[in-house]
Amino acid sequence: MTKITAFMGSPRLGGNSAILLDALLSGAEENGASVTRINLAAINITHCIECGECDTTGKCVLQDDMTEIYDQLAESDCVVVASPIFFYNITSRTQALVERSQACWTGKYFLKRGPLGGKRRRGIFLSLGATRGKMLFDGVLRVIRYFFDAVDADFEGALLYRGIESKGAIKEHPTALDEARTVGRLLAENGDLGSVNFLHRIK
């Protein structure tokens, strides 16, 4: 059974990012995946304080909900991150998750440990924003790319949607929810996402 850990980064309950993520997870669960959905706004994750302790231990000294998330990530076959765009960036809650993956990064690159949990995993990013700017997602894609690298996830693609602002507007998008369900199904089936033409990929 495919184990998926999904992070909801929006502080707005029932908003567009949540609706999009739920569609993906529904597609996954309907096809046999085990899903853990973590609402980052509802838990306590402190931002990295740059103390440097993880440089020598590969472990974070901060004691909060991130401690359990490290274990959850290690057990996962797939990691999904959903965040709306706030001022051309991910939300602060999502940023805290990314910053705290520094302990994984140092374990990998400084201490030369093997993959987290002894295996690699798949990574998918979901995002949307109100504006339609050409560079709307450029910055966040690079941030998420390096988060996935830190947790030994292959960044297989992103579902990105522009012009989504009012609460629930994603439901009116002609393809978004079906696309999310398709990705969820393929993750559950360990299917090939390489031929999925609506996924955005970053080199």
N, C-alpha and C positions, 0 to 999 in steps of 0.2 A: 504494500500500500504506500502510495506517495504521500509524504508528510510535507505540508505547506505551512509556512509561517508568514502571516501577512500583517504588515504594520500600517495602521490608519493614522496619517499624520495631521489631518485637519482637526481644528478645535470645534468645528461646527457639526453637531450631531445631525445625522440624516441629510447631510449636504451632498453636493455633486460627487466629490471624491469618494464618499462612503457608498453612494449608490453604484458608482462604477466598480469599486472594489467588491461590493456584494455580488454584482453580476458575475465577476470573474470567479469568486469563491463558490457561487452556486453552480457554475459550470464544472468546477472541480469536484465538489461534493457529490453532484449527481452522477459522476463517473468514478466514484470510489475513493477519492482522496480524503485523507485526514487533515482537517484544517484547524489551525489556531489563529484567531484574529485578535490582534493586540491594538487597543485604542491608546495611542501615545498620550493623548490629552488626559486620560483617566488614571495614569500611573505616574510614579515619581522617578524621573531620570534626570540627574543633575548634569549640567554641562561639564565637559572636561576641564580640569583645573591646571593642566600642564605641570603636574608635579614630577613627572619623569619616572615614577616607580615602576610602571609597566615596561620600561626599557630593559630592566634586568630580570623581571619575573614573568612578563607576559600576562600579568593579571592586574586588574584595576583595583585600587584600594578603596574606592568610594563604595559605600554600602547603601544600595538602594535597589530599585526593581530591575536595574540592568543586570544584576548578578544572575537572576533567573533567565534573563533573555540570552545571555551568553550560552547557557546550557540548551535553551530552546533552539538557537541557531545551529549549534553543533549537531543536533538531532535531525535537522530539517533536510529535506531533499530539494526544496524550492523556497526561495525568499521573495516575497512581493512587497514593494513599498509604494504607498499611495500618498501623494501630497499635492495640494493645490499650489499655485504660484502666488507668493506674497512678495511684492516688490522685486520680481524677477529672481526669487529665491524659493527654496523649500521653506516650510514653516519652522518656527523655532523648536518645536517638539521633535520634528524630524531631524533637524540639525543636531540636537542633543544625542539622538541615536547614532548619527553618523560620527560625531566627535568621540563618543565612547567606544567606537570600534577601533580606536587607536590601540587598545590592548591587544586586539587580534592582529593588527598590522605589525606591531613590534614583535609579537610571537612569531609571525611569519618571516619578517625581513631581518630583524635583529638577532633573534634567537634561533632562526632557521628550523622552526618546528614544522611538522607536516601539516596537511590541511586540517582545518577546524573539524573536529569530530571524526577525523580520519577519512574524509571524503570531500569531493567537490559537489557543488549544488547548482541549481539554476536560479537566475535572478531576473525579475521582471519589475519594471517601474511604470506606474500610472500617474498621469498628471494632467491638469487642465488649468486654463486661465481665462480671464475676462477679455483681454485684448487679443489682437490678431497679429502682433508683431512677428516679423520673420525670425528674430533672435530670442523669442519668448522663452524657449526651453534650453538655450545653448549652455547657460551656466549650470543649471541643475543637473543636466545630463552628465556633465563631468564630475560633479560632486557624487552623484549616485554611482557612477562608474567606479570610482575609487572606494566607495563604501563596499560595493559588491566584491571588489578585489580583496579588500581586507578580510572579508568573511568567506573567502574562497567560493564565491558564486560567479558563474559565467553569465555576464550581462547579455541575455539573449534578445532583449528588445524592450521598447517602451510604447505604451498607448498614450498618445498626446492629443489633446483637443483644445482648440482655440475658440474664443467667443462664447465661453460658458460662464455666466455670472450669477443670475438669480438662482435661488435655492430650488433645486429640482430641474433646472434647465437641461441637464444632461439626458433626461428622459425623452426630450424632444429631438435629440440628435438622431439622424436617420440610421446610423450604423453602430454607434459607440457600445451600447449594451450587448448587442449580438457579438461584436468583436471581442469584448471582454469575456463573454461566456465561452467563445471558441478557444481563446487562450487558456482559460481555466480547464477546459476539457482536455486540451493537448498536454497541459502540465500533468493532469491526473493520469493520463495514459502514457506518460513519458514519450509523447509524440514529438515529431520534428517540427520546430517552429521556423526553420530556415526558409520555407516556401511561403510563409504567411506574409503577404505583401502589405498589410496595413500596420505592421510593427515597424517602428522607427529604430534604426540601429546606429550605433556610434562606433567609429573605428578607434 
